[in-house]
Amino acid sequence: MKNAKSIKSYITTILFFITFISFGQTTPKEIVSNFFTEYQKSGAPKALDNLYDNNKWMNRATDSMTKLKQQLGTLNEDFVGAYYGYELIVEKKLSDSFILMSYLVKFDRQPIRFTFQFYKPNNEWRTHSFKYDGGIDDEIEESAKVYYLDLNK
């Protein structure tokens, strides 16, 4: 009887730690999801702070972060209209340790592309870079040009 309680306690402890460790890992998709939740709720500066919170090296790039926050902050309702959400365009995996994720961010006036890069040097993902641009319509138009088509089919 005492052995059964001891084994049950041991198994419960192991399951607790496995659960704790697995919940402690944050995937790039979770980081992006948290970014967009914070972006909608609190705005660009707070979302960017949280996005780069996992990268201690960004403390050295305060001027760049300030500039990025200001620029991203211009994507407000007066400039691009209401925010309607986001959709994954492409996910490119260079290796098990480096991933690029590009999203179409839907605003009333126009789509904007947000591109995230994540790097896992050891055990945890960190945000490597973030950028945005509004040239996605030019790219899709360019990709429809005849010289990109496989005419041998």
C-alpha positions as CSV (number, residue, x, y, z in Angstrom):
1,M,0.0,0.0,0.0
2,K,2.8,2.4,0.9
3,N,4.6,1.4,-2.3
4,A,1.5,2.2,-4.4
5,K,1.2,5.7,-2.9
6,S,4.9,6.3,-3.4
7,I,4.8,5.2,-7.1
8,K,1.6,7.3,-7.6
9,S,3.3,10.3,-6.1
10,Y,6.4,9.8,-8.2
11,I,4.4,9.6,-11.4
12,T,2.4,12.7,-10.5
13,T,5.6,14.6,-9.9
14,I,7.1,13.5,-13.2
15,L,3.9,14.4,-15.1
16,F,3.9,17.9,-13.4
17,F,7.4,18.6,-14.5
18,I,6.8,17.4,-18.0
19,T,3.8,19.6,-18.2
20,F,5.7,22.6,-16.7
21,I,8.6,22.2,-19.1
22,S,6.4,21.8,-22.2
23,F,4.3,24.9,-21.3
24,G,7.5,26.8,-20.7
25,Q,8.5,26.4,-24.4
26,T,7.2,29.1,-26.7
27,T,7.0,28.4,-30.4
28,P,7.4,31.0,-33.1
29,K,3.6,30.7,-33.9
30,E,2.8,31.4,-30.3
31,I,5.1,34.4,-30.3
32,V,3.4,35.8,-33.4
33,S,0.0,35.1,-32.0
34,N,0.9,37.0,-28.8
35,F,2.3,39.8,-30.9
36,F,-0.9,40.3,-32.9
37,T,-3.1,40.0,-29.7
38,E,-1.0,42.7,-28.1
39,Y,-0.9,44.8,-31.3
40,Q,-4.7,44.9,-31.4
41,K,-5.1,45.4,-27.7
42,S,-2.3,47.9,-26.8
43,G,-0.7,49.1,-30.0
44,A,2.6,48.8,-31.8
45,P,5.0,49.9,-29.0
46,K,3.8,47.4,-26.4
47,A,3.6,44.6,-29.1
48,L,7.1,45.2,-30.2
49,D,8.4,45.3,-26.6
50,N,6.8,41.9,-26.0
51,L,8.0,40.5,-29.3
52,Y,11.6,41.3,-28.5
53,D,11.3,40.5,-24.8
54,N,12.9,37.1,-25.5
55,N,16.1,38.6,-27.0
56,K,18.5,40.1,-24.5
57,W,20.6,41.5,-27.3
58,M,17.9,44.0,-28.3
59,N,18.7,46.1,-25.2
60,R,21.7,47.4,-27.2
61,A,19.5,48.5,-30.1
62,T,17.3,51.1,-28.3
63,D,17.5,53.7,-31.1
64,S,16.5,51.1,-33.7
65,M,13.6,49.9,-31.5
66,T,12.4,53.5,-30.9
67,K,12.4,54.2,-34.6
68,L,10.6,50.9,-35.4
69,K,7.9,51.6,-32.8
70,Q,7.4,55.1,-34.3
71,Q,7.2,53.8,-37.8
72,L,4.9,50.9,-37.0
73,G,2.7,53.2,-34.9
74,T,1.9,55.2,-38.1
75,L,-0.2,52.2,-39.2
76,N,-3.2,53.6,-37.4
77,E,-6.8,54.0,-38.4
78,D,-6.2,57.5,-39.8
79,F,-3.6,56.1,-42.2
80,V,-4.6,52.5,-43.1
81,G,-8.0,52.2,-41.6
82,A,-9.4,49.5,-39.3
83,Y,-7.3,46.4,-38.5
84,Y,-9.1,43.2,-39.5
85,G,-6.6,40.5,-38.6
86,Y,-3.8,38.5,-40.2
87,E,-3.1,35.5,-42.4
88,L,0.0,33.4,-42.9
89,I,1.5,33.9,-46.3
90,V,4.5,31.7,-46.1
91,E,6.7,29.9,-43.5
92,K,10.2,29.1,-44.5
93,K,12.3,26.8,-42.4
94,L,16.1,27.2,-43.0
95,S,16.8,24.6,-40.3
96,D,15.4,23.4,-37.0
97,S,16.9,26.6,-35.5
98,F,15.9,29.3,-38.0
99,I,12.4,30.1,-39.3
100,L,10.9,33.0,-41.3
101,M,7.2,33.6,-41.1
102,S,5.5,36.2,-43.4
103,Y,1.9,37.4,-42.7
104,L,-0.6,39.4,-44.6
105,V,-2.0,41.9,-42.2
106,K,-5.5,43.1,-43.2
107,F,-6.2,46.8,-42.9
108,D,-9.2,48.5,-44.4
109,R,-7.1,50.6,-46.9
110,Q,-4.5,48.0,-47.9
111,P,-2.7,44.9,-47.0
112,I,0.6,45.2,-45.2
113,R,3.2,42.3,-44.9
114,F,4.7,41.6,-41.5
115,T,7.8,39.4,-41.6
116,F,9.2,37.7,-38.5
117,Q,12.4,35.8,-38.2
118,F,13.1,33.5,-35.3
119,Y,16.3,31.9,-34.1
120,K,16.8,29.1,-31.6
121,P,20.5,29.1,-30.6
122,N,20.1,26.6,-27.8
123,N,16.8,25.6,-26.2
124,E,14.5,28.6,-26.6
125,W,13.2,30.6,-29.6
126,R,14.1,34.2,-29.8
127,T,12.9,36.9,-32.1
128,H,15.8,37.6,-34.6
129,S,14.1,40.3,-36.7
130,F,10.8,41.9,-37.6
131,K,10.0,44.1,-40.5
132,Y,7.0,45.3,-42.4
133,D,6.3,46.6,-45.9
134,G,3.4,47.5,-48.2
135,G,4.8,46.3,-51.5
136,I,3.1,42.9,-51.5
137,D,0.7,44.0,-54.3
138,D,3.6,44.8,-56.6
139,E,5.2,41.4,-55.9
140,I,2.1,39.4,-56.8
141,E,1.7,41.5,-60.0
142,E,5.3,40.8,-60.9
143,S,5.0,37.1,-60.3
144,A,2.2,37.0,-62.9
145,K,4.5,38.1,-65.7
146,V,4.9,35.7,-68.6
147,Y,8.7,35.2,-68.0
148,Y,7.9,33.6,-64.6
149,L,5.5,31.1,-66.1
150,D,6.5,27.6,-67.1
151,L,5.4,27.7,-70.8
152,N,6.7,24.1,-71.4
153,K,3.7,22.5,-69.8
